[in-house]
Each structure stands twice: as structure tokens, then as C-alpha cells.
């Protein structure tokens, strides 16, 4: 059976407050034979802007997020 491929989406909250959770998550996935890739061009998904009422800015960020992760071969994983 071939190893699974996933893209790692790092949330703003996890990056700022729980970086060790991210490291542990990658370590666990790799121990399970999952190949984890990190798209360096990823940015905020826009949810904080959306939740604060800045819909136009959130839309721009969401479009960027979709551009980065839209062609993913495999799944997208996130610590949320």
C-alpha cells in the first residue's frame, strides 16, 4: 500500500500558541507512514477577518488559500 500524501495547513492560533502541537502532529503522521508537505506560500485562511466583519478582506484571503491548497494531491490536515 502506498503512503498517503497530505498538505499541512497551519492555523494562526496553532502557530502562535501551540507550535509543539504542530511538531507532534507531523511526527505522529510521519510515524504512521504519511508524507506531510507544507506549502510555504500558505497564509491566513481569512476566518478571523470574516468573523470580525471584514468580508472583502476575508474573501481575498480565502481565494489565496484555495489557490494554494486547491490542487492538493491527497488530503489537507490541520490541528484545529
CORRAUR-V21587 format. One line per field, one symbol per residue. psi: psi as a letter, one per 40 degrees, with the letter a starting at -180 (. if undefined). burial: 1 if it has 9 or more other ideal C-beta (glycine too) atoms within 8 Angstrom, else 0. A space follows every 10 residues. Layout:
psi: ???
burial: ???
This chain:
psi: hiiihihhhh iddddddfdd dddddddddd deehhhihhd eiaieedddd deegdddddd dddddddded fhgaihiie.
burial: 0001111111 1001100100 1100110011 0001010000 0101110011 0000001111 1101100110 0000011110
